[in-house]
Amino acid sequence: MKEVEMAADYLARQGLRCVDMLELLRRDGGAVRYAGDEGMLLWDKESGAWFLSAQSEEALGRALPLIPPEARLATCHEDWYLPQLEARLGLKGRAFFQSVWTKPQPPELPPFQGVLRRLGPEWAETVAEAYCQTFGDIDYIRGAIDRGMLGIFDGEELAGFIGVHDEGSLGMLEVLTPYRRRGYGLVLQLAIIRAALAEGRYAYGQVAEHNAASLALQQKAGMTVCPEKIYWLME
């Protein structure tokens, strides 16, 4: 069995916990660095992130040494070996839940006031000012706009936005303060799900374990939240 086929077979047995790895494999079969019956390792050239899943000590022993100690971004999909990955990279893991659109049809948008449209590069600085205090920098925002960032407008004023992270997860949702409590967050979430599905991608997001508001929004949008945590290791 070819390595990519082995990787697809392994991921098909893991369920929603590894949907991020399924998306990466769909996007780039060359991402496989190790694949076996009990584990696998992927590398994403876009984000530079390493994606690890292992069900046994043997699989971990084969995959872990392939991650460079100088790597600054990695995901751990099981908690039993998290301390070993943290020690190798000198980074601390943060827990996230994956939310996934699992229904056969894309969601419908509820009625709302305003207009949805794709943002162009002229919006990079505005988005960065609102979002980069949380994550990333203006270059990251420019990349997200290139990938397809949606904005919701009240007249000509940007009221909120949402995009796709470089490794494939839906996120960067922000509704600007004057426009909150109008349902714009839900509209943006549903719109980005529809956009992902239209492009043949897995529609999934990752929410920090203690972000109750974001988890509630995922569920309100009809996404399934996987009860098993994954861990991001980053600076």
ZATORKOL-252095 format. One line per 3 residues: number of its first residue (from 0); their letters; for each residue x, y, z of N, C-alpha, C. Coordinates in pm, 1 decimal, padded with zeros to 6 digits. Each point is the difference from the previous one (the first is absolute). Last residue first. Layout:
// ZATORKOL-252095
NUM> a> X:Y:Z:X:Y:Z:X:Y:Z | ... .
// end
This chain:
// ZATORKOL-252095
234> eml> 00499.6:02893.7:01978.6:00067.0:00102.8:00080.6:-00100.0:00105.1:00044.3 | -00157.0:-00513.2:-00084.6:00046.8:00115.3:-00076.2:00068.5:00098.2:00094.6 | -00308.5:-00488.3:-00055.7:00125.1:00045.0:00062.1:00055.4:00112.0:-00086.0 .
231> wyi> -00510.3:-00250.7:00076.9:00092.1:00077.4:-00082.3:00120.9:00039.3:00084.1 | -00389.2:-00414.5:00031.2:00088.8:00097.1:00066.9:00088.6:00067.2:-00103.4 | -00519.2:-00273.2:00059.5:00131.0:-00002.9:-00062.8:00082.2:00111.0:00066.3 .
228> kep> -00458.1:-00297.9:00181.2:00081.4:00118.7:-00023.7:00120.0:-00031.2:-00088.1 | -00515.1:-00223.3:00035.6:00141.7:-00026.0:00025.7:00082.9:00122.4:-00036.7 | -00476.6:-00028.3:-00074.3:00028.4:00009.2:00143.8:00146.8:-00022.4:00035.2 .
225> cvt> -00234.5:00228.3:-00451.4:00061.8:-00126.2:00041.1:00035.8:00009.4:00148.7 | -00392.5:00264.0:-00269.7:00123.1:00021.3:00075.7:00052.0:-00134.4:00048.2 | -00328.7:00178.0:-00424.0:00020.4:-00102.6:00100.7:00133.4:00024.9:00068.2 .
222> mga> -00348.5:00368.5:-00248.3:00121.2:-00079.7:-00010.9:00006.9:-00100.3:00114.5 | -00337.8:00355.9:-00087.7:-00028.2:-00136.6:-00043.7:00122.2:-00086.6:-00018.7 | -00066.3:00467.4:00173.5:00011.4:-00006.2:-00146.2:-00026.5:-00140.1:-00054.1 .
219> kqq> 00014.3:00079.4:00464.9:-00116.5:00070.5:-00053.5:-00001.0:-00004.5:-00152.2 | 00374.0:-00171.6:00224.7:-00115.6:-00088.3:00015.1:-00126.6:00064.4:-00054.2 | 00394.8:00253.9:00001.9:00018.0:-00114.8:-00088.6:-00122.4:-00090.7:00005.3 .
216> lal> 00015.0:00358.4:00301.7:-00029.1:00044.6:-00136.1:00014.5:-00115.4:-00098.9 | 00120.3:-00073.7:00449.2:-00145.4:00013.0:-00012.5:-00039.2:00042.5:-00141.7 | 00455.9:-00014.7:00106.3:-00055.4:-00136.0:-00006.4:-00151.4:00004.1:-00016.7 .
213> saa> 00221.9:00407.7:00069.5:00026.1:-00053.4:-00134.3:-00054.4:-00141.6:-00015.6 | -00035.7:00202.5:00424.7:-00081.1:00074.1:-00096.4:00019.2:-00054.7:-00141.6 | 00262.0:-00171.0:00363.5:-00138.2:-00046.7:00002.0:-00085.6:00069.6:-00105.4 .
210> nhe> 00519.0:-00103.8:00082.9:-00071.7:00106.0:-00071.9:-00146.4:-00041.7:-00016.0 | 00374.0:-00260.4:00193.7:-00073.0:00082.7:00095.0:-00078.2:00114.1:-00067.4 | 00276.0:-00323.2:-00249.3:-00089.6:-00075.8:00087.0:-00083.3:00086.7:00094.0 .
207> avq> 00154.3:00158.7:-00494.0:00068.6:-00021.2:00127.0:-00097.9:-00054.7:00102.6 | -00070.2:-00084.7:-00523.2:-00037.6:00095.9:00103.9:00073.5:-00034.4:00128.6 | -00028.8:-00088.3:-00574.9:00065.8:-00042.8:00122.9:-00019.2:00109.1:00104.7 .
204> gya> -00257.0:-00191.7:-00494.9:00065.8:00105.0:00075.5:00062.4:-00058.1:00125.3 | -00203.7:-00153.4:-00535.2:00026.8:-00026.9:00140.7:00067.1:00121.1:00063.7 | -00184.8:-00233.7:-00482.6:-00036.8:00120.9:00074.1:00017.3:-00028.8:00148.6 .
201> yrg> 00232.3:-00207.6:-00471.7:-00064.1:-00030.6:00127.4:-00027.5:00131.3:00072.0 | 00018.9:00020.1:-00533.2:00084.2:-00014.2:00118.0:-00081.4:-00051.6:00118.6 | -00131.0:00134.7:-00471.8:00036.5:-00140.7:00020.3:00087.8:-00024.8:00120.7 .
198> eal> -00218.9:00416.6:-00161.7:00132.6:-00022.2:-00055.7:00048.6:-00143.6:00022.1 | -00416.1:00148.7:00171.7:-00008.4:00028.2:-00143.3:00133.4:-00024.7:-00070.0 | -00028.5:-00029.2:00473.1:-00063.4:-00115.5:-00064.6:-00007.0:00019.4:-00151.1 .
195> aar> 00163.1:00359.7:00259.5:00091.2:-00114.7:00006.2:-00057.9:-00119.4:-00074.4 | -00271.6:00382.6:00044.9:00110.9:00024.5:-00092.3:00097.1:-00117.9:-00002.1 | -00359.1:-00006.2:00308.9:-00049.1:-00016.2:-00137.2:00114.0:00017.5:-00100.9 .
192> iia> 00098.4:00088.7:00447.3:-00025.4:-00143.0:-00017.8:-00044.1:-00026.7:-00143.3 | 00041.8:00441.1:00129.2:00131.5:-00058.3:-00026.6:-00009.5:-00151.5:-00012.3 | -00394.8:00241.3:00105.1:00047.4:00037.1:-00134.1:00134.5:-00063.9:-00030.3 .
189> lql> -00193.8:-00046.4:00432.5:-00070.9:-00080.6:-00100.5:00051.0:00029.0:-00140.4 | 00174.6:00262.9:00349.8:00037.6:-00140.6:00018.4:-00065.1:-00088.8:-00105.0 | -00121.1:00456.4:00012.0:00135.9:-00018.8:-00050.2:00043.2:-00145.5:00011.7 .
186> vlg> -00413.7:00115.7:00186.1:-00005.1:00012.7:-00146.3:00138.2:-00024.3:-00060.3 | -00034.0:00015.9:00469.0:-00058.7:-00122.3:-00054.3:-00004.0:00004.8:-00152.0 | 00144.3:00387.9:00221.6:00095.8:-00109.0:00021.1:-00050.6:-00130.4:-00058.5 .
183> ygr> -00277.3:00389.6:00004.1:00098.9:-00001.3:-00107.4:00101.0:-00114.3:00016.0 | -00395.9:00158.1:00277.1:00001.5:-00129.3:-00066.5:00104.4:-00012.1:-00108.8 | -00075.9:00368.6:00313.8:-00090.3:00008.0:-00114.5:-00006.6:-00133.1:-00075.6 .
180> rry> 00288.9:00153.9:00385.4:-00137.8:-00032.7:00039.9:-00100.9:00023.0:-00112.8 | 00450.2:00270.4:-00069.8:-00026.2:-00125.1:00070.6:-00146.9:-00010.7:00040.9 | 00261.4:00364.1:-00228.5:-00092.9:-00082.7:-00076.6:-00031.9:-00132.8:00067.4 .
177> ptl> 00320.4:00354.5:00147.2:-00129.7:00067.6:-00021.5:-00107.1:-00089.4:-00062.5 | 00456.9:-00178.2:00085.2:-00081.0:00034.2:00117.8:-00133.0:00067.9:-00031.2 | 00222.0:-00342.9:-00350.6:00045.5:00123.9:00059.3:-00102.9:00052.4:00101.8 .
174> vel> 00111.8:-00511.2:-00138.5:-00105.3:00098.4:-00025.8:00040.2:00126.3:00074.3 | 00270.5:-00467.8:-00179.3:-00003.8:00121.2:00081.4:-00118.0:00085.5:-00045.9 | 00288.3:-00505.8:-00088.9:-00129.9:00066.0:00007.5:00006.8:00119.2:00094.9 .
171> mgl> 00334.4:-00350.1:-00160.6:00021.1:00144.6:-00008.8:-00131.1:00076.8:00002.1 | 00002.2:-00513.9:-00176.8:00021.6:00077.0:00120.9:00016.2:00147.9:-00028.3 | 00010.8:-00556.4:-00202.3:-00079.7:00121.0:-00008.4:00018.3:00079.3:00129.1 .
168> sge> 00377.5:-00346.1:-00210.9:-00114.1:00012.7:00090.2:-00070.9:00134.1:-00019.6 | 00413.3:-00154.0:-00238.0:-00128.8:-00045.7:-00051.2:-00118.8:00015.5:00091.6 | 00486.9:00147.6:00011.6:-00000.1:-00147.0:00000.4:-00136.7:-00057.0:-00036.1 .
165> dhv> 00079.1:00475.6:00031.2:00082.7:-00054.8:-00107.5:00005.6:-00151.3:-00000.6 | -00442.8:00260.7:00170.7:00140.2:-00002.2:00038.6:00082.7:-00074.4:-00104.8 | -00462.3:00273.0:-00083.5:00053.0:-00136.4:00007.2:00147.5:00010.2:00037.2 .
162> gif> -00440.8:00357.1:00098.8:00089.0:-00051.4:-00103.8:00040.2:-00143.8:00023.9 | -00341.8:00479.0:00131.4:00038.4:-00137.3:00033.3:00085.7:-00052.8:-00114.3 | -00257.2:00497.4:00220.2:00070.5:-00079.4:-00101.5:00029.5:-00139.2:00053.3 .
159> gal> -00302.6:00520.3:00073.1:00063.1:-00121.4:00050.8:00064.2:-00078.4:-00112.0 | -00194.9:00442.1:-00048.2:-00055.7:-00034.0:00131.1:00065.1:-00123.1:00061.0 | 00099.1:00421.1:-00383.4:00027.7:-00139.3:00033.2:-00046.7:-00027.7:00142.1 .
156> eeg> -00210.0:00381.0:-00334.6:00085.6:-00024.3:00115.8:00017.8:-00148.7:00024.4 | -00287.5:00231.9:-00327.0:00137.1:-00011.9:-00048.1:00098.6:-00029.7:00112.5 | -00486.0:-00146.8:00075.7:00025.9:00107.4:-00095.4:00138.6:-00018.9:-00058.1 .
153> dfi> 00007.9:-00303.4:00314.7:-00117.2:00080.5:00031.5:00014.6:00128.1:-00081.2 | 00234.1:-00515.9:-00064.1:-00001.3:00146.4:-00005.2:-00136.0:00054.8:00040.3 | 00362.5:-00456.1:00028.0:-00140.6:00037.5:00001.6:-00004.7:00151.4:00018.6 .
150> glm> 00387.8:-00371.4:-00209.3:-00037.7:00111.6:00084.3:-00149.8:00021.1:-00005.0 | 00404.6:-00412.2:-00108.2:-00131.1:00059.4:-00020.9:-00022.7:00114.5:00097.7 | 00446.0:-00265.5:-00246.5:-00058.0:00051.8:00123.7:-00131.5:00069.3:-00032.7 .
147> grd> 00384.7:-00308.4:-00248.4:-00144.3:00019.7:-00008.6:-00060.2:00040.2:00132.7 | 00476.5:-00057.0:-00156.2:-00066.1:-00130.5:00006.5:-00151.2:00012.0:-00010.9 | 00269.9:00391.8:00013.8:00025.9:-00072.4:-00124.7:-00071.8:-00134.8:-00002.0 .
144> iag> -00014.0:00246.1:00395.4:-00082.0:00065.7:-00101.8:00019.8:-00068.4:-00134.8 | 00271.2:-00140.5:00350.6:-00137.6:-00044.6:00022.0:-00094.6:00062.5:-00101.7 | 00449.1:00140.0:-00000.2:-00011.2:-00137.5:-00047.3:-00141.9:-00053.4:00014.8 .
141> riy> 00095.5:00420.0:00179.2:00003.4:00006.9:-00147.0:-00012.5:-00140.0:-00060.6 | 00039.4:00027.0:00465.0:-00132.0:00044.4:-00044.9:-00004.7:00010.2:-00152.2 | 00411.5:-00094.2:00197.7:-00088.9:-00115.4:00016.3:-00140.2:00035.1:-00049.5 .
138> did> 00312.6:00341.3:00014.6:00031.3:-00092.1:-00109.8:-00087.9:-00124.0:00006.3 | -00027.4:00316.0:00349.7:-00068.0:00045.7:-00120.8:00032.1:-00088.9:-00120.6 | 00022.3:-00245.7:00458.5:00042.3:00135.8:-00032.9:-00062.7:00036.8:-00133.6 .
135> gft> -00110.8:-00383.8:00436.9:00053.3:00031.5:-00131.5:00044.3:00144.1:-00014.4 | -00359.4:-00105.2:00374.7:00083.5:-00098.9:-00066.9:00051.2:00056.9:-00131.2 | -00232.2:00265.9:00344.4:-00030.0:-00136.9:00042.0:00098.7:-00099.7:-00059.4 .
132> qcy> 00003.7:00460.5:-00106.7:00027.1:-00003.0:00143.4:-00025.4:-00139.5:00054.9 | -00098.5:00109.3:-00453.3:00137.6:-00043.1:00026.5:00039.5:00008.6:00147.1 | -00441.5:00139.1:-00210.6:00023.5:-00142.0:00032.6:00139.8:-00033.3:00048.0 .
129> aea> -00183.9:00443.7:-00140.6:-00102.5:-00060.9:00084.8:00039.8:-00136.6:00051.6 | 00281.3:00242.3:-00297.5:-00016.7:00083.5:00119.5:-00099.4:-00062.6:00096.7 | 00064.3:-00200.1:-00424.1:00114.2:-00022.4:00089.5:-00014.3:00079.4:00128.9 .
126> vte> -00316.4:00064.9:-00345.3:-00016.1:-00130.7:00064.4:00111.4:-00024.3:00100.5 | 00030.7:00388.9:-00257.4:-00117.8:00008.6:00086.9:-00020.0:-00130.7:00076.9 | 00338.7:00016.2:-00329.1:00036.0:00077.4:00118.8:-00116.6:00011.5:00097.9 .
123> awe> -00070.8:-00226.0:-00419.7:00096.8:-00069.0:00086.1:00030.2:00077.3:00128.2 | -00295.4:00091.9:-00404.0:-00053.5:-00013.3:00134.9:00100.9:-00057.2:00098.9 | 00070.3:00054.3:-00477.4:-00011.2:00133.9:00058.0:-00053.5:-00002.5:00143.8 .
120> pgl> 00039.9:-00392.7:-00292.5:00120.8:00037.9:00074.7:-00007.0:00138.2:00063.9 | -00466.9:-00252.5:-00078.4:00117.7:00018.4:-00083.3:00117.3:00047.8:00083.6 | -00473.4:-00303.2:00118.1:00084.4:00117.1:00021.7:00118.2:00000.6:-00096.7 .
117> rrl> -00519.6:-00206.2:-00053.0:00139.7:-00036.2:00020.6:00085.2:00126.5:00011.1 | -00521.7:00000.5:00150.5:00082.7:-00005.2:-00119.4:00143.9:-00035.2:00036.0 | -00556.1:00090.1:00193.2:00120.3:-00082.6:00008.2:00078.8:00014.3:-00128.4 .
114> vgq> -00376.0:00333.8:00264.7:00044.9:-00065.3:-00123.2:00127.1:-00079.0:00028.9 | -00468.2:00202.6:00297.8:00139.3:00014.3:-00037.6:00030.9:-00078.1:-00126.0 | -00371.4:-00129.0:00371.3:00020.7:00129.8:-00061.6:00148.3:00016.5:-00028.4 .
111> fpp> -00282.5:-00479.4:00018.0:00081.5:00095.9:00073.9:00007.2:00131.1:-00077.1 | -00218.5:-00558.1:00025.9:-00016.9:00139.2:-00044.5:00086.2:00093.6:00085.6 | 00189.0:-00489.4:-00037.1:-00122.7:00060.6:00050.5:-00016.6:00140.5:-00058.7 .
108> lep> 00256.5:-00420.5:-00245.0:00021.4:00122.4:00076.0:-00134.0:00053.3:00051.3 | 00137.5:-00528.1:-00096.4:-00066.0:00116.8:-00057.0:00029.6:00121.6:00087.9 | 00320.6:-00460.1:-00066.1:-00101.4:00072.8:00076.9:-00062.0:00113.3:-00080.3 .
105> pqp> 00181.4:-00462.9:-00233.0:00053.3:00121.2:00063.6:-00109.3:00073.4:00075.5 | -00021.3:-00538.7:-00058.1:-00025.8:00121.5:-00075.8:00062.1:00120.7:00070.8 | 00037.8:-00443.1:00184.9:00020.6:-00021.1:-00144.5:-00018.2:00124.5:-00084.5 .
102> ktw> 00192.1:00002.8:00519.3:-00126.9:-00022.8:-00069.4:00022.0:-00011.9:-00150.6 | 00329.9:00104.4:00354.8:-00015.0:-00141.9:-00035.2:-00128.4:-00028.2:-00078.1 | 00385.0:00394.7:00181.4:-00130.0:-00008.0:-00065.9:-00015.5:-00142.1:-00053.5 .
99> vsq> 00305.9:00146.4:00435.8:-00003.0:-00047.1:-00138.6:-00143.5:00004.6:-00053.1 | 00389.9:00147.0:00421.7:-00141.4:00002.1:-00038.4:-00007.3:-00024.6:-00150.2 | 00379.0:-00082.5:00428.8:-00029.0:00015.5:-00141.8:-00151.7:-00002.2:-00019.5 .
96> ffa> 00316.7:00158.5:00439.1:-00100.3:-00092.3:-00051.6:-00017.6:00026.9:-00149.3 | 00446.7:00087.2:00345.4:-00105.7:00051.0:-00087.1:-00099.3:-00112.6:-00028.9 | 00464.2:00148.8:00343.9:-00107.2:-00090.6:-00040.6:-00106.2:00072.0:-00083.1 .
93> rgk> 00555.5:00070.7:00062.5:-00127.8:00060.7:00038.2:-00112.5:-00084.3:-00058.7 | 00569.4:-00068.1:00129.1:-00120.7:-00025.4:-00076.2:-00121.7:00069.1:00056.9 | 00547.6:00132.2:00003.5:-00110.9:-00045.8:00081.7:-00124.3:-00017.4:-00085.0 .
90> lgl> 00560.6:-00038.7:-00114.5:-00121.7:00079.6:-00010.2:-00109.3:-00060.7:00086.4 | 00452.2:-00171.0:-00134.3:00013.9:00107.3:00097.4:-00118.0:00096.0:-00003.5 | 00092.1:-00422.6:-00255.6:-00004.8:00131.2:-00063.9:00024.2:00115.4:00097.4 .
87> rae> 00002.9:-00462.9:00143.8:00082.0:00002.9:-00122.1:00008.1:00140.1:-00058.9 | -00277.1:-00085.8:00379.0:00142.0:-00003.8:00034.9:00087.5:00009.3:-00124.3 | -00468.5:-00025.9:-00055.4:00037.2:00126.9:00062.3:00149.2:00004.4:00031.1 .
84> lqp> -00176.4:-00403.1:-00153.6:00007.0:00097.5:-00109.1:00038.6:00137.8:00054.6 | -00068.6:-00341.2:00310.6:00117.7:-00031.9:-00080.4:00016.6:00099.1:-00114.8 | -00386.1:00027.0:00285.9:00124.0:00042.7:00067.2:00126.7:-00028.1:-00080.3 .
81> lyw> -00427.7:-00150.0:-00177.1:00019.8:00144.8:-00002.3:00128.3:00042.6:00072.8 | -00220.4:-00448.9:-00076.2:00140.0:00029.3:-00031.8:00028.5:00150.3:-00004.6 | -00437.3:-00173.7:00104.6:00089.1:-00088.5:00075.2:00148.1:00026.7:-00028.5 .
78> deh> -00415.5:00215.3:-00195.0:00069.1:00063.9:00113.0:00105.0:-00086.9:00067.1 | -00172.2:00059.8:-00532.6:-00028.6:-00082.5:00116.2:00081.4:00054.1:00117.1 | 00035.0:00206.1:-00422.3:-00139.2:-00041.3:-00006.1:-00040.9:-00099.8:00108.0 .
75> cta> 00358.4:00431.4:-00122.6:00002.2:-00130.7:00064.5:-00145.3:-00044.6:00011.8 | 00306.1:00388.2:-00304.1:-00122.5:-00044.8:00065.9:00017.1:-00142.9:00046.9 | 00339.0:00462.5:-00123.3:-00033.4:-00141.6:-00012.2:-00132.8:-00027.8:00068.3 .
72> lra> 00423.9:00389.4:-00112.7:-00144.5:-00016.1:-00010.4:-00031.6:-00147.0:-00021.8 | 00446.2:00181.0:00018.3:-00067.6:00096.4:00087.8:-00152.1:-00013.9:-00002.2 | 00499.8:-00301.7:-00087.8:-00134.7:00031.2:-00048.1:-00071.9:00089.4:00100.2 .
69> epp> 00447.7:-00206.9:00043.9:-00016.0:00144.9:-00015.1:-00137.6:00038.8:-00055.1 | 00145.1:-00459.2:00059.1:-00010.5:00065.0:00131.6:-00020.9:00150.5:-00008.5 | -00174.3:-00343.4:-00385.4:00122.6:00070.6:00039.0:-00016.1:00066.8:00136.5 .
66> ilp> -00244.7:-00450.1:-00169.6:-00033.6:00140.7:00022.8:00125.8:00072.6:00044.8 | -00001.2:-00469.6:-00066.5:-00004.0:00067.6:-00129.5:-00037.0:00147.2:00012.7 | 00010.3:-00323.6:00368.5:00133.8:00045.3:-00039.6:00004.4:00074.3:-00133.4 .
63> lar> -00423.1:-00187.6:00163.5:00050.9:00112.9:00077.4:00139.6:00045.6:-00042.0 | -00231.6:-00396.9:-00189.2:-00040.2:00131.8:-00048.3:00070.2:00114.4:00071.1 | 00066.7:-00470.5:00110.6:00035.2:00019.8:-00140.5:-00024.9:00144.2:-00045.8 .
60> gla> -00115.3:-00141.9:00440.0:00144.6:-00011.2:-00015.2:00047.0:00019.1:-00142.5 | -00463.3:-00016.1:00100.9:00058.9:00124.1:00048.8:00151.0:-00001.7:-00018.4 | -00232.0:-00391.2:-00100.1:-00029.0:00103.8:-00099.9:00060.6:00132.9:00041.8 .
57> ees> 00039.4:-00353.5:00307.8:00076.8:-00029.3:-00120.9:-00020.8:00107.8:-00106.2 | -00252.5:00011.5:00399.2:00138.4:00042.2:00022.0:00084.1:-00023.1:-00125.0 | -00524.0:00070.4:-00075.6:00088.0:-00094.2:00068.4:00138.3:00060.1:00017.7 .
54> qas> -00365.3:00219.5:-00226.0:-00077.6:-00087.0:00087.6:00087.0:-00098.6:00077.3 | 00029.5:00521.9:-00265.6:00062.3:-00130.6:00028.0:-00084.4:-00076.6:00100.1 | 00065.9:00485.1:-00334.0:-00097.1:-00086.5:00066.8:00065.1:-00136.1:00019.0 .
51> lfw> 00132.0:00551.3:-00164.4:00036.7:-00132.7:00050.2:-00119.9:-00069.1:00062.8 | 00192.8:00439.2:-00327.1:-00123.8:-00060.0:00050.5:00029.2:-00145.1:00036.4 | 00270.1:00510.5:-00096.6:00007.3:-00145.9:00001.4:-00125.3:-00054.9:00066.8 .
48> ags> 00116.0:00498.7:-00268.6:-00043.5:-00077.9:00115.7:00015.4:-00149.8:-00023.8 | 00071.5:00404.5:-00295.1:00118.2:-00054.5:00066.2:-00033.5:-00087.5:00119.0 | -00293.9:00231.8:-00335.3:00013.2:00054.9:00134.8:00129.9:-00040.7:00068.3 .
45> ekd> -00081.3:-00142.5:-00450.7:-00056.6:00134.5:00005.5:00023.9:00065.4:00135.9 | 00122.4:-00458.0:-00101.2:00096.6:00097.3:-00051.3:-00053.3:00142.5:00006.8 | -00098.5:-00448.8:00301.7:-00069.7:00096.8:-00084.1:00097.3:00108.0:-00044.9 .
42> wll> 00016.1:-00547.1:00176.1:00062.8:00132.3:00006.9:-00068.6:00090.7:-00099.4 | -00101.5:-00497.6:00295.3:-00011.2:00084.0:-00118.3:00074.2:00130.7:00024.6 | -00051.5:-00542.2:00207.0:00056.5:00133.4:00015.2:-00011.7:00073.0:-00133.3 .
39> mge> -00216.8:-00470.7:00295.6:00045.7:00069.1:-00119.2:00048.8:00139.2:00035.0 | -00188.0:-00543.1:00197.9:00039.6:00139.2:00015.1:00043.1:00062.6:-00130.4 | -00126.8:-00467.3:00072.5:-00032.1:00053.7:00131.9:00045.4:00145.0:00020.0 .
36> dga> 00059.3:-00271.6:-00406.4:-00130.6:-00044.8:00048.0:-00041.3:00068.0:00129.7 | 00330.0:00275.5:-00311.4:-00003.3:-00139.6:00039.7:-00138.7:-00036.4:00049.4 | 00340.3:00424.4:-00228.3:-00133.7:-00057.5:00006.8:00010.8:-00147.7:00033.3 .
33> yrv> 00297.1:00511.5:-00054.0:-00003.4:-00138.0:00051.1:-00145.1:-00044.5:00001.9 | 00104.4:00398.6:-00213.2:00137.8:-00027.9:00040.4:00013.6:-00137.9:00061.6 | -00357.6:00305.7:-00341.1:00021.6:-00116.7:00085.9:00149.3:-00019.9:00026.8 .
30> agg> -00211.6:00335.5:-00296.8:00023.7:00040.2:00137.8:00035.9:-00116.4:00091.1 | -00133.4:00006.4:-00478.8:00143.6:-00000.9:00028.2:00033.6:00037.7:00142.1 | -00447.3:00012.6:-00188.9:00041.9:-00136.1:00033.8:00147.3:-00010.4:00031.5 .
27> drr> -00358.3:00408.2:00020.1:00138.2:-00025.0:-00040.5:00044.2:-00138.4:00045.5 | -00454.0:00168.5:00050.6:00060.6:00113.6:-00068.2:00136.9:-00033.2:-00056.8 | -00243.5:-00316.1:00261.8:-00077.0:00028.5:-00121.2:00068.8:00106.1:-00084.4 .
24> lle> 00179.1:-00094.3:00422.1:00027.4:-00108.3:-00093.8:-00074.3:00021.6:-00131.0 | -00086.7:00299.4:00348.2:00136.8:00018.8:-00049.3:00035.3:-00108.5:-00100.8 | -00413.2:-00034.1:00216.4:00000.9:00114.8:-00090.8:00138.5:00022.6:-00058.6 .
21> lmd> -00048.1:-00333.3:00328.3:-00068.8:-00039.3:-00123.3:00001.2:00112.5:-00102.1 | 00158.9:00088.5:00428.7:00097.6:-00077.1:-00075.7:-00061.3:-00051.1:-00130.4 | -00275.7:00224.6:00301.5:00098.4:00095.2:-00051.3:00106.5:-00070.4:-00083.4 .
18> vcr> -00329.3:-00252.0:00231.8:-00051.4:00059.0:-00123.2:00098.3:00100.3:-00058.1 | 00003.4:-00315.9:00403.2:00109.5:00021.7:-00095.4:-00047.9:00062.8:-00130.1 | -00297.7:-00105.6:00365.8:00118.1:00051.3:00070.0:00112.3:00035.6:-00096.4 .
15> lgq> -00425.9:-00218.6:-00118.7:00008.0:00145.9:-00009.5:00126.2:00057.3:00062.6 | 00036.0:-00513.0:-00139.1:-00116.4:00083.6:00024.3:00031.3:00148.5:-00004.2 | 00277.2:-00425.3:-00072.2:00017.1:00086.0:00117.9:-00118.8:00090.8:00029.0 .
12> ral> 00090.3:-00317.7:-00380.3:-00033.4:-00072.4:00123.9:00001.7:00088.5:00123.6 | 00124.1:00155.2:-00435.9:-00140.8:-00039.7:-00009.6:-00045.8:-00072.1:00126.0 | 00457.3:00116.2:-00056.8:-00083.3:00113.6:00039.0:-00148.1:-00033.3:-00004.8 .
9> yda> 00315.6:-00327.8:-00147.2:00015.2:00027.2:00142.9:-00095.3:00110.1:00044.2 | 00020.9:-00095.0:-00459.5:-00063.4:-00110.2:00073.7:00006.9:00024.1:00149.9 | 00224.7:00299.9:-00282.0:-00144.4:00017.2:-00013.2:-00074.6:-00108.4:00077.4 .
6> ame> 00469.1:-00032.9:-00021.6:-00039.3:00115.1:00079.9:-00151.5:00019.9:-00003.8 | 00185.5:-00329.1:-00275.6:00008.4:-00041.1:00140.5:-00044.1:00112.9:00091.6 | 00035.0:00098.0:-00453.1:-00114.8:-00087.6:00023.0:-00001.4:-00050.3:00143.8 .
3> vek> 00368.6:00251.8:-00139.0:-00118.3:00086.0:00005.8:-00125.1:-00083.3:00027.3 | 00406.4:-00232.8:-00065.0:00000.1:00075.0:00125.2:-00124.2:00086.9:00013.7 | -00035.5:-00450.1:-00290.2:00076.7:00122.4:-00005.5:-00017.1:00079.7:00128.7 .
0> m> -00032.9:-00540.3:-00035.0:-00084.7:00119.4:00000.0:00088.4:00124.6:00000.0 .
// end
